[in-house]
Amino acid sequence: MDVIRLLDIRDTPLSVDEIFAAVGSHAAGGTTLFVGTVREQDHGKPVTRLSYSAHPSAVDELRRVAEKVATDFPVTALAAVHRVGDLELGDIAVIVAVACPHRGEAFEASRRLIDDLKSEVPIWKHQQFADGSNEWVGACE
């Protein structure tokens, strides 16, 4: 689909400017951008280390999710990029952006894109806590 401008899984830092530029469209009256970052705690416990890994099919699954969103909403442009590897607190883990003719559509499509990415794309988060415990999360957050 030509409205899907950028989909990727990278082991390098992500750029909000790159993703926002990718979805620029004169047909869009609303563009939403979601940026997911590494937070300092989860489940009330301090996080000391976090890494993401992805299955080799992750980009294909990301494309499937993006195509479904582009089919279900009047998307004029869409982009989604997720990071893998070791991340530090505050690092950007995921960015999704959607442009649509109206803001409400853009918000709904963006919400669906990030929610479906988290639940359907095989990306796993491994976080280690200050108390020595660790956790694998089956979908990215």
A tleap script that builds the chain and sets N, CA, C and O, in Angstrom:
source leaprc.protein.ff14SB
mol = sequence {
  NMET ASP VAL ILE ARG LEU LEU ASP ILE ARG
  ASP THR PRO LEU SER VAL ASP GLU ILE PHE
  ALA ALA VAL GLY SER HIE ALA ALA GLY GLY
  THR THR LEU PHE VAL GLY THR VAL ARG GLU
  GLN ASP HIE GLY LYS PRO VAL THR ARG LEU
  SER TYR SER ALA HIE PRO SER ALA VAL ASP
  GLU LEU ARG ARG VAL ALA GLU LYS VAL ALA
  THR ASP PHE PRO VAL THR ALA LEU ALA ALA
  VAL HIE ARG VAL GLY ASP LEU GLU LEU GLY
  ASP ILE ALA VAL ILE VAL ALA VAL ALA CYS
  PRO HIE ARG GLY GLU ALA PHE GLU ALA SER
  ARG ARG LEU ILE ASP ASP LEU LYS SER GLU
  VAL PRO ILE TRP LYS HIE GLN GLN PHE ALA
  ASP GLY SER ASN GLU TRP VAL GLY ALA CYS
  CGLU
}
set mol.1.N position { 0.854 -1.186 0.000 }
set mol.1.CA position { 0.000 0.000 0.000 }
set mol.1.C position { 0.891 1.237 0.000 }
set mol.1.O position { 1.855 1.317 0.761 }
set mol.2.N position { 0.568 2.179 -0.839 }
set mol.2.CA position { 1.419 3.363 -0.944 }
set mol.2.C position { 1.238 4.338 0.215 }
set mol.2.O position { 2.024 5.279 0.336 }
set mol.3.N position { 0.235 4.151 1.071 }
set mol.3.CA position { 0.097 5.019 2.242 }
set mol.3.C position { 1.037 4.594 3.365 }
set mol.3.O position { 1.283 5.360 4.297 }
set mol.4.N position { 1.561 3.378 3.276 }
set mol.4.CA position { 2.521 2.916 4.272 }
set mol.4.C position { 3.898 3.421 3.849 }
set mol.4.O position { 4.494 2.910 2.901 }
set mol.5.N position { 4.389 4.416 4.557 }
set mol.5.CA position { 5.596 5.121 4.160 }
set mol.5.C position { 6.869 4.566 4.769 }
set mol.5.O position { 7.936 4.637 4.159 }
set mol.6.N position { 6.761 4.004 5.986 }
set mol.6.CA position { 7.967 3.528 6.651 }
set mol.6.C position { 7.567 2.501 7.706 }
set mol.6.O position { 6.744 2.780 8.578 }
set mol.7.N position { 8.154 1.317 7.617 }
set mol.7.CA position { 8.004 0.265 8.623 }
set mol.7.C position { 9.384 -0.335 8.830 }
set mol.7.O position { 10.064 -0.682 7.864 }
set mol.8.N position { 9.800 -0.458 10.088 }
set mol.8.CA position { 11.136 -1.005 10.311 }
set mol.8.C position { 11.293 -1.452 11.758 }
set mol.8.O position { 10.571 -1.017 12.655 }
set mol.9.N position { 12.260 -2.332 11.947 }
set mol.9.CA position { 12.731 -2.739 13.270 }
set mol.9.C position { 14.231 -2.496 13.225 }
set mol.9.O position { 14.927 -3.026 12.359 }
set mol.10.N position { 14.727 -1.692 14.162 }
set mol.10.CA position { 16.116 -1.230 14.103 }
set mol.10.C position { 16.842 -1.439 15.420 }
set mol.10.O position { 16.230 -1.471 16.487 }
set mol.11.N position { 18.154 -1.579 15.326 }
set mol.11.CA position { 18.977 -1.660 16.527 }
set mol.11.C position { 19.733 -0.358 16.773 }
set mol.11.O position { 20.717 -0.329 17.513 }
set mol.12.N position { 19.265 0.714 16.147 }
set mol.12.CA position { 19.858 2.042 16.304 }
set mol.12.C position { 18.796 3.001 16.837 }
set mol.12.O position { 17.603 2.722 16.716 }
set mol.13.N position { 19.209 4.131 17.429 }
set mol.13.CA position { 18.239 5.080 17.978 }
set mol.13.C position { 17.221 5.539 16.928 }
set mol.13.O position { 17.529 5.672 15.744 }
set mol.14.N position { 15.998 5.774 17.412 }
set mol.14.CA position { 14.895 6.192 16.542 }
set mol.14.C position { 14.765 7.705 16.530 }
set mol.14.O position { 15.123 8.375 17.498 }
set mol.15.N position { 14.248 8.240 15.424 }
set mol.15.CA position { 14.112 9.684 15.245 }
set mol.15.C position { 12.649 10.076 15.056 }
set mol.15.O position { 12.000 9.652 14.100 }
set mol.16.N position { 12.145 10.883 15.970 }
set mol.16.CA position { 10.785 11.412 15.845 }
set mol.16.C position { 10.664 12.231 14.564 }
set mol.16.O position { 9.664 12.125 13.855 }
set mol.17.N position { 11.662 13.037 14.264 }
set mol.17.CA position { 11.629 13.867 13.060 }
set mol.17.C position { 11.512 13.018 11.796 }
set mol.17.O position { 10.755 13.360 10.887 }
set mol.18.N position { 12.257 11.912 11.733 }
set mol.18.CA position { 12.195 11.042 10.557 }
set mol.18.C position { 10.792 10.468 10.370 }
set mol.18.O position { 10.267 10.461 9.256 }
set mol.19.N position { 10.191 9.992 11.447 }
set mol.19.CA position { 8.877 9.368 11.358 }
set mol.19.C position { 7.819 10.409 11.022 }
set mol.19.O position { 6.944 10.160 10.192 }
set mol.20.N position { 7.892 11.557 11.652 }
set mol.20.CA position { 6.922 12.622 11.363 }
set mol.20.C position { 7.023 13.059 9.902 }
set mol.20.O position { 6.004 13.259 9.242 }
set mol.21.N position { 8.229 13.205 9.405 }
set mol.21.CA position { 8.420 13.602 8.001 }
set mol.21.C position { 7.888 12.540 7.047 }
set mol.21.O position { 7.386 12.866 5.971 }
set mol.22.N position { 7.994 11.282 7.430 }
set mol.22.CA position { 7.551 10.192 6.557 }
set mol.22.C position { 6.046 10.215 6.308 }
set mol.22.O position { 5.584 9.751 5.265 }
set mol.23.N position { 5.281 10.749 7.253 }
set mol.23.CA position { 3.815 10.734 7.105 }
set mol.23.C position { 3.246 12.073 6.636 }
set mol.23.O position { 2.029 12.251 6.600 }
set mol.24.N position { 4.116 13.007 6.279 }
set mol.24.CA position { 3.633 14.293 5.791 }
set mol.24.C position { 2.724 14.115 4.582 }
set mol.24.O position { 3.059 13.398 3.639 }
set mol.25.N position { 1.568 14.779 4.621 }
set mol.25.CA position { 0.589 14.620 3.545 }
set mol.25.C position { -0.302 15.862 3.469 }
set mol.25.O position { -0.862 16.296 4.475 }
set mol.26.N position { -0.423 16.416 2.288 }
set mol.26.CA position { -1.315 17.571 2.105 }
set mol.26.C position { -2.779 17.163 2.198 }
set mol.26.O position { -3.646 18.021 2.361 }
set mol.27.N position { -3.069 15.871 2.097 }
set mol.27.CA position { -4.444 15.380 2.204 }
set mol.27.C position { -4.868 15.195 3.656 }
set mol.27.O position { -6.042 14.944 3.932 }
set mol.28.N position { -3.931 15.315 4.577 }
set mol.28.CA position { -4.227 15.063 5.983 }
set mol.28.C position { -4.584 16.340 6.727 }
set mol.28.O position { -3.898 17.357 6.624 }
set mol.29.N position { -5.663 16.260 7.472 }
set mol.29.CA position { -6.032 17.349 8.369 }
set mol.29.C position { -5.589 17.060 9.791 }
set mol.29.O position { -5.603 17.944 10.648 }
set mol.30.N position { -5.192 15.808 10.038 }
set mol.30.CA position { -4.734 15.419 11.367 }
set mol.30.C position { -3.633 14.384 11.273 }
set mol.30.O position { -3.732 13.417 10.518 }
set mol.31.N position { -2.590 14.596 12.045 }
set mol.31.CA position { -1.492 13.643 12.125 }
set mol.31.C position { -1.221 13.377 13.592 }
set mol.31.O position { -1.044 14.306 14.379 }
set mol.32.N position { -1.190 12.101 13.956 }
set mol.32.CA position { -0.867 11.737 15.336 }
set mol.32.C position { 0.476 11.031 15.360 }
set mol.32.O position { 0.866 10.345 14.415 }
set mol.33.N position { 1.161 11.222 16.461 }
set mol.33.CA position { 2.480 10.641 16.644 }
set mol.33.C position { 2.520 10.088 18.059 }
set mol.33.O position { 2.282 10.820 19.020 }
set mol.34.N position { 2.820 8.800 18.194 }
set mol.34.CA position { 2.981 8.190 19.513 }
set mol.34.C position { 4.433 7.787 19.665 }
set mol.34.O position { 5.012 7.164 18.775 }
set mol.35.N position { 5.021 8.147 20.800 }
set mol.35.CA position { 6.406 7.812 21.095 }
set mol.35.C position { 6.430 7.051 22.408 }
set mol.35.O position { 6.049 7.586 23.449 }
set mol.36.N position { 6.875 5.808 22.362 }
set mol.36.CA position { 7.017 4.989 23.562 }
set mol.36.C position { 8.450 5.010 24.032 }
set mol.36.O position { 9.368 4.747 23.255 }
set mol.37.N position { 8.650 5.323 25.308 }
set mol.37.CA position { 10.001 5.438 25.858 }
set mol.37.C position { 10.202 4.459 27.018 }
set mol.37.O position { 9.242 3.953 27.598 }
set mol.38.N position { 11.451 4.209 27.334 }
set mol.38.CA position { 11.801 3.330 28.443 }
set mol.38.C position { 11.602 4.103 29.741 }
set mol.38.O position { 12.205 5.154 29.955 }
set mol.39.N position { 10.747 3.565 30.597 }
set mol.39.CA position { 10.460 4.233 31.866 }
set mol.39.C position { 11.321 3.654 32.987 }
set mol.39.O position { 11.880 2.565 32.859 }
set mol.40.N position { 11.415 4.403 34.089 }
set mol.40.CA position { 12.312 4.016 35.169 }
set mol.40.C position { 11.748 2.965 36.102 }
set mol.40.O position { 12.480 2.426 36.932 }
set mol.41.N position { 10.460 2.659 35.987 }
set mol.41.CA position { 9.922 1.592 36.806 }
set mol.41.C position { 8.739 0.929 36.129 }
set mol.41.O position { 8.088 1.509 35.261 }
set mol.42.N position { 8.478 -0.298 36.545 }
set mol.42.CA position { 7.338 -1.048 36.041 }
set mol.42.C position { 6.846 -1.915 37.198 }
set mol.42.O position { 7.648 -2.447 37.967 }
set mol.43.N position { 5.557 -2.053 37.317 }
set mol.43.CA position { 4.966 -2.820 38.428 }
set mol.43.C position { 5.428 -2.265 39.778 }
set mol.43.O position { 5.505 -3.006 40.758 }
set mol.44.N position { 5.737 -0.963 39.833 }
set mol.44.CA position { 6.184 -0.349 41.076 }
set mol.44.C position { 7.606 -0.675 41.472 }
set mol.44.O position { 8.028 -0.346 42.581 }
set mol.45.N position { 8.360 -1.321 40.582 }
set mol.45.CA position { 9.744 -1.696 40.880 }
set mol.45.C position { 10.690 -0.942 39.947 }
set mol.45.O position { 10.397 -0.791 38.761 }
set mol.46.N position { 11.822 -0.468 40.472 }
set mol.46.CA position { 12.795 0.231 39.629 }
set mol.46.C position { 13.390 -0.702 38.568 }
set mol.46.O position { 13.804 -1.820 38.871 }
set mol.47.N position { 13.424 -0.223 37.327 }
set mol.47.CA position { 14.021 -0.951 36.212 }
set mol.47.C position { 15.478 -0.517 36.097 }
set mol.47.O position { 15.782 0.675 36.086 }
set mol.48.N position { 16.384 -1.507 36.012 }
set mol.48.CA position { 17.808 -1.191 35.870 }
set mol.48.C position { 18.325 -1.445 34.465 }
set mol.48.O position { 19.316 -0.847 34.047 }
set mol.49.N position { 17.658 -2.329 33.737 }
set mol.49.CA position { 18.126 -2.680 32.391 }
set mol.49.C position { 16.941 -3.182 31.592 }
set mol.49.O position { 16.026 -3.800 32.135 }
set mol.50.N position { 16.966 -2.910 30.294 }
set mol.50.CA position { 15.872 -3.342 29.433 }
set mol.50.C position { 16.419 -3.626 28.046 }
set mol.50.O position { 17.274 -2.897 27.543 }
set mol.51.N position { 15.924 -4.685 27.434 }
set mol.51.CA position { 16.294 -4.964 26.050 }
set mol.51.C position { 15.094 -5.541 25.316 }
set mol.51.O position { 14.224 -6.177 25.911 }
set mol.52.N position { 15.068 -5.306 24.024 }
set mol.52.CA position { 14.025 -5.848 23.152 }
set mol.52.C position { 14.669 -6.784 22.151 }
set mol.52.O position { 15.783 -6.546 21.684 }
set mol.53.N position { 13.959 -7.849 21.827 }
set mol.53.CA position { 14.378 -8.727 20.744 }
set mol.53.C position { 13.163 -8.997 19.869 }
set mol.53.O position { 12.024 -8.879 20.321 }
set mol.54.N position { 13.411 -9.358 18.621 }
set mol.54.CA position { 12.327 -9.564 17.664 }
set mol.54.C position { 12.535 -10.863 16.898 }
set mol.54.O position { 13.664 -11.254 16.604 }
set mol.55.N position { 11.456 -11.505 16.590 }
set mol.55.CA position { 11.464 -12.693 15.744 }
set mol.55.C position { 11.779 -12.251 14.311 }
set mol.55.O position { 11.450 -11.124 13.939 }
set mol.56.N position { 12.403 -13.101 13.503 }
set mol.56.CA position { 12.688 -12.719 12.108 }
set mol.56.C position { 11.441 -12.319 11.303 }
set mol.56.O position { 11.560 -11.598 10.312 }
set mol.57.N position { 10.265 -12.768 11.708 }
set mol.57.CA position { 9.024 -12.418 11.000 }
set mol.57.C position { 8.423 -11.091 11.460 }
set mol.57.O position { 7.365 -10.696 10.969 }
set mol.58.N position { 9.071 -10.402 12.383 }
set mol.58.CA position { 8.468 -9.201 12.988 }
set mol.58.C position { 8.137 -8.112 11.963 }
set mol.58.O position { 7.074 -7.497 12.053 }
set mol.59.N position { 9.006 -7.864 11.009 }
set mol.59.CA position { 8.711 -6.814 10.016 }
set mol.59.C position { 7.516 -7.220 9.160 }
set mol.59.O position { 6.677 -6.378 8.839 }
set mol.60.N position { 7.426 -8.485 8.791 }
set mol.60.CA position { 6.272 -8.952 8.013 }
set mol.60.C position { 4.987 -8.806 8.816 }
set mol.60.O position { 3.960 -8.402 8.272 }
set mol.61.N position { 5.034 -9.126 10.093 }
set mol.61.CA position { 3.848 -8.985 10.948 }
set mol.61.C position { 3.495 -7.513 11.142 }
set mol.61.O position { 2.319 -7.151 11.185 }
set mol.62.N position { 4.507 -6.679 11.258 }
set mol.62.CA position { 4.268 -5.237 11.365 }
set mol.62.C position { 3.578 -4.728 10.105 }
set mol.62.O position { 2.663 -3.909 10.186 }
set mol.63.N position { 4.008 -5.204 8.951 }
set mol.63.CA position { 3.366 -4.808 7.697 }
set mol.63.C position { 1.904 -5.261 7.664 }
set mol.63.O position { 1.031 -4.506 7.237 }
set mol.64.N position { 1.641 -6.468 8.106 }
set mol.64.CA position { 0.269 -6.978 8.134 }
set mol.64.C position { -0.613 -6.099 9.027 }
set mol.64.O position { -1.729 -5.743 8.648 }
set mol.65.N position { -0.111 -5.757 10.200 }
set mol.65.CA position { -0.850 -4.891 11.126 }
set mol.65.C position { -1.090 -3.520 10.491 }
set mol.65.O position { -2.200 -2.991 10.554 }
set mol.66.N position { -0.062 -2.951 9.884 }
set mol.66.CA position { -0.179 -1.629 9.253 }
set mol.66.C position { -1.178 -1.649 8.100 }
set mol.66.O position { -1.971 -0.720 7.951 }
set mol.67.N position { -1.144 -2.692 7.290 }
set mol.67.CA position { -2.081 -2.796 6.168 }
set mol.67.C position { -3.522 -2.889 6.652 }
set mol.67.O position { -4.424 -2.331 6.026 }
set mol.68.N position { -3.745 -3.584 7.754 }
set mol.68.CA position { -5.096 -3.694 8.312 }
set mol.68.C position { -5.581 -2.331 8.793 }
set mol.68.O position { -6.731 -1.966 8.546 }
set mol.69.N position { -4.735 -1.582 9.465 }
set mol.69.CA position { -5.100 -0.240 9.920 }
set mol.69.C position { -5.392 0.659 8.721 }
set mol.69.O position { -6.367 1.410 8.727 }
set mol.70.N position { -4.550 0.580 7.698 }
set mol.70.CA position { -4.740 1.408 6.500 }
set mol.70.C position { -6.017 1.034 5.743 }
set mol.70.O position { -6.594 1.870 5.048 }
set mol.71.N position { -6.451 -0.203 5.874 }
set mol.71.CA position { -7.695 -0.645 5.241 }
set mol.71.C position { -8.915 -0.203 6.048 }
set mol.71.O position { -9.944 0.158 5.477 }
set mol.72.N position { -8.798 -0.231 7.372 }
set mol.72.CA position { -9.934 0.060 8.248 }
set mol.72.C position { -10.183 1.543 8.480 }
set mol.72.O position { -11.269 1.924 8.915 }
set mol.73.N position { -9.197 2.380 8.199 }
set mol.73.CA position { -9.306 3.822 8.428 }
set mol.73.C position { -8.893 4.564 7.164 }
set mol.73.O position { -8.162 4.015 6.340 }
set mol.74.N position { -9.353 5.813 6.998 }
set mol.74.CA position { -8.977 6.602 5.812 }
set mol.74.C position { -7.574 7.200 5.946 }
set mol.74.O position { -7.407 8.419 5.969 }
set mol.75.N position { -6.589 6.338 6.032 }
set mol.75.CA position { -5.205 6.747 6.249 }
set mol.75.C position { -4.631 7.350 4.968 }
set mol.75.O position { -4.769 6.779 3.886 }
set mol.76.N position { -3.991 8.500 5.103 }
set mol.76.CA position { -3.266 9.072 3.965 }
set mol.76.C position { -1.783 8.743 4.037 }
set mol.76.O position { -1.099 8.735 3.014 }
set mol.77.N position { -1.277 8.468 5.247 }
set mol.77.CA position { 0.119 8.058 5.427 }
set mol.77.C position { 0.268 7.420 6.803 }
set mol.77.O position { -0.419 7.785 7.757 }
set mol.78.N position { 1.192 6.449 6.878 }
set mol.78.CA position { 1.389 5.693 8.118 }
set mol.78.C position { 2.857 5.286 8.218 }
set mol.78.O position { 3.500 4.987 7.212 }
set mol.79.N position { 3.375 5.278 9.439 }
set mol.79.CA position { 4.745 4.822 9.687 }
set mol.79.C position { 4.819 4.197 11.073 }
set mol.79.O position { 4.114 4.614 11.992 }
set mol.80.N position { 5.675 3.196 11.214 }
set mol.80.CA position { 5.901 2.564 12.514 }
set mol.80.C position { 7.310 1.986 12.539 }
set mol.80.O position { 7.723 1.278 11.619 }
set mol.81.N position { 8.041 2.297 13.605 }
set mol.81.CA position { 9.404 1.801 13.760 }
set mol.81.C position { 9.584 1.392 15.222 }
set mol.81.O position { 9.193 2.118 16.136 }
set mol.82.N position { 10.188 0.207 15.426 }
set mol.82.CA position { 10.461 -0.282 16.778 }
set mol.82.C position { 11.942 -0.561 16.911 }
set mol.82.O position { 12.593 -0.991 15.958 }
set mol.83.N position { 12.462 -0.319 18.076 }
set mol.83.CA position { 13.877 -0.550 18.339 }
set mol.83.C position { 14.081 -1.897 19.025 }
set mol.83.O position { 13.231 -2.338 19.797 }
set mol.84.N position { 15.191 -2.540 18.748 }
set mol.84.CA position { 15.598 -3.759 19.448 }
set mol.84.C position { 16.997 -3.540 20.017 }
set mol.84.O position { 17.694 -2.596 19.645 }
set mol.85.N position { 17.393 -4.431 20.924 }
set mol.85.CA position { 18.691 -4.323 21.570 }
set mol.85.C position { 18.561 -3.723 22.950 }
set mol.85.O position { 17.460 -3.588 23.482 }
set mol.86.N position { 19.704 -3.360 23.531 }
set mol.86.CA position { 19.734 -2.780 24.877 }
set mol.86.C position { 19.377 -1.306 24.811 }
set mol.86.O position { 19.922 -0.560 23.997 }
set mol.87.N position { 18.453 -0.890 25.678 }
set mol.87.CA position { 18.022 0.502 25.749 }
set mol.87.C position { 18.230 1.038 27.153 }
set mol.87.O position { 18.197 0.292 28.132 }
set mol.88.N position { 18.444 2.338 27.235 }
set mol.88.CA position { 18.617 3.024 28.514 }
set mol.88.C position { 17.322 3.735 28.884 }
set mol.88.O position { 16.447 3.930 28.040 }
set mol.89.N position { 17.205 4.124 30.158 }
set mol.89.CA position { 16.049 4.894 30.593 }
set mol.89.C position { 15.910 6.140 29.719 }
set mol.89.O position { 16.889 6.839 29.458 }
set mol.90.N position { 14.686 6.407 29.273 }
set mol.90.CA position { 14.421 7.569 28.439 }
set mol.90.C position { 14.581 7.328 26.949 }
set mol.90.O position { 14.105 8.130 26.146 }
set mol.91.N position { 15.241 6.236 26.558 }
set mol.91.CA position { 15.392 5.941 25.130 }
set mol.91.C position { 14.027 5.700 24.489 }
set mol.91.O position { 13.092 5.234 25.140 }
set mol.92.N position { 13.933 6.023 23.219 }
set mol.92.CA position { 12.713 5.760 22.463 }
set mol.92.C position { 12.723 4.305 22.011 }
set mol.92.O position { 13.670 3.847 21.372 }
set mol.93.N position { 11.651 3.584 22.355 }
set mol.93.CA position { 11.525 2.176 21.994 }
set mol.93.C position { 10.670 1.981 20.752 }
set mol.93.O position { 10.917 1.060 19.974 }
set mol.94.N position { 9.674 2.828 20.555 }
set mol.94.CA position { 8.751 2.669 19.432 }
set mol.94.C position { 8.160 4.031 19.058 }
set mol.94.O position { 7.908 4.875 19.918 }
set mol.95.N position { 7.948 4.220 17.756 }
set mol.95.CA position { 7.258 5.414 17.260 }
set mol.95.C position { 6.256 4.957 16.210 }
set mol.95.O position { 6.598 4.203 15.298 }
set mol.96.N position { 5.022 5.416 16.343 }
set mol.96.CA position { 4.035 5.226 15.282 }
set mol.96.C position { 3.450 6.584 14.941 }
set mol.96.O position { 3.287 7.443 15.808 }
set mol.97.N position { 3.136 6.764 13.669 }
set mol.97.CA position { 2.530 8.009 13.212 }
set mol.97.C position { 1.495 7.686 12.143 }
set mol.97.O position { 1.705 6.824 11.290 }
set mol.98.N position { 0.384 8.389 12.208 }
set mol.98.CA position { -0.691 8.188 11.247 }
set mol.98.C position { -1.253 9.541 10.838 }
set mol.98.O position { -1.506 10.400 11.683 }
set mol.99.N position { -1.444 9.724 9.537 }
set mol.99.CA position { -2.086 10.924 9.008 }
set mol.99.C position { -3.400 10.515 8.353 }
set mol.99.O position { -3.463 9.537 7.608 }
set mol.100.N position { -4.451 11.283 8.648 }
set mol.100.CA position { -5.790 11.030 8.111 }
set mol.100.C position { -6.432 12.373 7.760 }
set mol.100.O position { -5.934 13.419 8.177 }
set mol.101.N position { -7.533 12.358 6.998 }
set mol.101.CA position { -8.193 13.606 6.669 }
set mol.101.C position { -8.668 14.402 7.888 }
set mol.101.O position { -8.683 15.632 7.851 }
set mol.102.N position { -9.058 13.710 8.973 }
set mol.102.CA position { -9.584 14.380 10.164 }
set mol.102.C position { -8.886 13.867 11.413 }
set mol.102.O position { -8.416 12.730 11.444 }
set mol.103.N position { -8.818 14.700 12.439 }
set mol.103.CA position { -8.071 14.354 13.654 }
set mol.103.C position { -8.628 13.129 14.373 }
set mol.103.O position { -7.855 12.299 14.850 }
set mol.104.N position { -9.937 12.999 14.460 }
set mol.104.CA position { -10.527 11.857 15.152 }
set mol.104.C position { -10.102 10.541 14.529 }
set mol.104.O position { -9.781 9.586 15.236 }
set mol.105.N position { -10.100 10.490 13.209 }
set mol.105.CA position { -9.665 9.283 12.492 }
set mol.105.C position { -8.189 9.001 12.763 }
set mol.105.O position { -7.785 7.851 12.939 }
set mol.106.N position { -7.397 10.064 12.793 }
set mol.106.CA position { -5.963 9.899 13.036 }
set mol.106.C position { -5.717 9.350 14.443 }
set mol.106.O position { -4.874 8.471 14.624 }
set mol.107.N position { -6.446 9.861 15.439 }
set mol.107.CA position { -6.291 9.345 16.800 }
set mol.107.C position { -6.699 7.872 16.873 }
set mol.107.O position { -5.981 7.055 17.452 }
set mol.108.N position { -7.835 7.538 16.295 }
set mol.108.CA position { -8.320 6.150 16.345 }
set mol.108.C position { -7.367 5.198 15.619 }
set mol.108.O position { -7.056 4.121 16.127 }
set mol.109.N position { -6.911 5.592 14.448 }
set mol.109.CA position { -6.011 4.739 13.670 }
set mol.109.C position { -4.671 4.566 14.379 }
set mol.109.O position { -4.106 3.472 14.376 }
set mol.110.N position { -4.166 5.618 14.977 }
set mol.110.CA position { -2.895 5.548 15.690 }
set mol.110.C position { -3.019 4.638 16.908 }
set mol.110.O position { -2.127 3.837 17.186 }
set mol.111.N position { -4.116 4.764 17.624 }
set mol.111.CA position { -4.344 3.898 18.801 }
set mol.111.C position { -4.401 2.432 18.371 }
set mol.111.O position { -3.804 1.568 19.012 }
set mol.112.N position { -5.116 2.160 17.292 }
set mol.112.CA position { -5.201 0.783 16.806 }
set mol.112.C position { -3.821 0.286 16.380 }
set mol.112.O position { -3.453 -0.852 16.673 }
set mol.113.N position { -3.058 1.132 15.692 }
set mol.113.CA position { -1.740 0.725 15.221 }
set mol.113.C position { -0.824 0.341 16.383 }
set mol.113.O position { -0.201 -0.720 16.339 }
set mol.114.N position { -0.727 1.173 17.417 }
set mol.114.CA position { 0.177 0.842 18.518 }
set mol.114.C position { -0.353 -0.334 19.326 }
set mol.114.O position { 0.431 -1.176 19.765 }
set mol.115.N position { -1.654 -0.411 19.530 }
set mol.115.CA position { -2.205 -1.540 20.293 }
set mol.115.C position { -2.005 -2.861 19.560 }
set mol.115.O position { -1.626 -3.858 20.175 }
set mol.116.N position { -2.253 -2.880 18.258 }
set mol.116.CA position { -2.071 -4.112 17.487 }
set mol.116.C position { -0.593 -4.465 17.348 }
set mol.116.O position { -0.234 -5.643 17.375 }
set mol.117.N position { 0.255 -3.472 17.203 }
set mol.117.CA position { 1.697 -3.728 17.175 }
set mol.117.C position { 2.109 -4.435 18.470 }
set mol.117.O position { 2.817 -5.441 18.438 }
set mol.118.N position { 1.662 -3.900 19.605 }
set mol.118.CA position { 2.035 -4.479 20.896 }
set mol.118.C position { 1.501 -5.893 21.072 }
set mol.118.O position { 2.177 -6.737 21.659 }
set mol.119.N position { 0.308 -6.163 20.576 }
set mol.119.CA position { -0.300 -7.471 20.837 }
set mol.119.C position { -0.016 -8.518 19.760 }
set mol.119.O position { -0.144 -9.712 20.029 }
set mol.120.N position { 0.369 -8.103 18.543 }
set mol.120.CA position { 0.480 -9.058 17.447 }
set mol.120.C position { 1.862 -9.196 16.820 }
set mol.120.O position { 2.144 -10.217 16.192 }
set mol.121.N position { 2.712 -8.221 16.969 }
set mol.121.CA position { 4.044 -8.289 16.357 }
set mol.121.C position { 4.993 -8.969 17.349 }
set mol.121.O position { 5.059 -8.567 18.510 }
set mol.122.N position { 5.732 -9.997 16.902 }
set mol.122.CA position { 6.575 -10.760 17.823 }
set mol.122.C position { 7.864 -10.030 18.216 }
set mol.122.O position { 8.950 -10.283 17.696 }
set mol.123.N position { 7.674 -9.112 19.163 }
set mol.123.CA position { 8.774 -8.364 19.765 }
set mol.123.C position { 8.646 -8.588 21.266 }
set mol.123.O position { 7.566 -8.436 21.837 }
set mol.124.N position { 9.761 -8.950 21.899 }
set mol.124.CA position { 9.732 -9.266 23.320 }
set mol.124.C position { 10.623 -8.327 24.099 }
set mol.124.O position { 11.702 -7.938 23.652 }
set mol.125.N position { 10.138 -7.970 25.287 }
set mol.125.CA position { 10.886 -7.076 26.175 }
set mol.125.C position { 11.410 -7.883 27.352 }
set mol.125.O position { 10.671 -8.644 27.976 }
set mol.126.N position { 12.698 -7.710 27.650 }
set mol.126.CA position { 13.291 -8.319 28.835 }
set mol.126.C position { 13.744 -7.187 29.735 }
set mol.126.O position { 14.620 -6.401 29.374 }
set mol.127.N position { 13.138 -7.112 30.912 }
set mol.127.CA position { 13.533 -6.055 31.832 }
set mol.127.C position { 14.054 -6.654 33.126 }
set mol.127.O position { 13.547 -7.657 33.629 }
set mol.128.N position { 15.090 -5.999 33.650 }
set mol.128.CA position { 15.686 -6.406 34.909 }
set mol.128.C position { 15.424 -5.313 35.924 }
set mol.128.O position { 15.491 -4.121 35.622 }
set mol.129.N position { 15.123 -5.756 37.147 }
set mol.129.CA position { 14.746 -4.829 38.206 }
set mol.129.C position { 15.858 -4.699 39.246 }
set mol.129.O position { 16.732 -5.560 39.342 }
set mol.130.N position { 15.816 -3.624 40.016 }
set mol.130.CA position { 16.833 -3.334 41.027 }
set mol.130.C position { 16.907 -4.423 42.098 }
set mol.130.O position { 17.960 -4.620 42.705 }
set mol.131.N position { 15.806 -5.128 42.336 }
set mol.131.CA position { 15.817 -6.183 43.360 }
set mol.131.C position { 16.419 -7.498 42.855 }
set mol.131.O position { 16.422 -8.491 43.583 }
set mol.132.N position { 16.931 -7.516 41.610 }
set mol.132.CA position { 17.547 -8.704 41.039 }
set mol.132.C position { 16.602 -9.575 40.231 }
set mol.132.O position { 17.047 -10.491 39.539 }
set mol.133.N position { 15.317 -9.307 40.307 }
set mol.133.CA position { 14.358 -10.080 39.514 }
set mol.133.C position { 14.344 -9.585 38.077 }
set mol.133.O position { 14.856 -8.506 37.778 }
set mol.134.N position { 13.753 -10.382 37.186 }
set mol.134.CA position { 13.632 -9.963 35.794 }
set mol.134.C position { 12.330 -10.497 35.234 }
set mol.134.O position { 11.683 -11.359 35.830 }
set mol.135.N position { 11.962 -9.973 34.084 }
set mol.135.CA position { 10.683 -10.329 33.484 }
set mol.135.C position { 10.787 -10.251 31.974 }
set mol.135.O position { 11.375 -9.320 31.424 }
set mol.136.N position { 10.206 -11.246 31.307 }
set mol.136.CA position { 10.039 -11.206 29.862 }
set mol.136.C position { 8.590 -10.823 29.595 }
set mol.136.O position { 7.673 -11.383 30.196 }
set mol.137.N position { 8.388 -9.885 28.705 }
set mol.137.CA position { 7.040 -9.469 28.331 }
set mol.137.C position { 6.825 -9.906 26.888 }
set mol.137.O position { 7.635 -9.598 26.013 }
set mol.138.N position { 5.720 -10.631 26.640 }
set mol.138.CA position { 5.473 -11.239 25.340 }
set mol.138.C position { 5.174 -10.302 24.209 }
set mol.138.O position { 5.265 -10.693 23.046 }
set mol.139.N position { 4.818 -9.076 24.513 }
set mol.139.CA position { 4.585 -8.076 23.466 }
set mol.139.C position { 5.251 -6.790 23.920 }
set mol.139.O position { 5.403 -6.541 25.116 }
set mol.140.N position { 5.651 -5.971 22.939 }
set mol.140.CA position { 6.373 -4.746 23.283 }
set mol.140.C position { 5.474 -3.778 24.018 }
set mol.140.O position { 4.253 -3.806 23.869 }
set mol.141.N position { 6.088 -2.924 24.810 }
set mol.141.CA position { 5.351 -1.907 25.551 }
set mol.141.C position { 5.962 -0.564 25.310 }
set mol.141.O position { 5.487 0.436 25.847 }
savepdb mol mol.pdb
quit
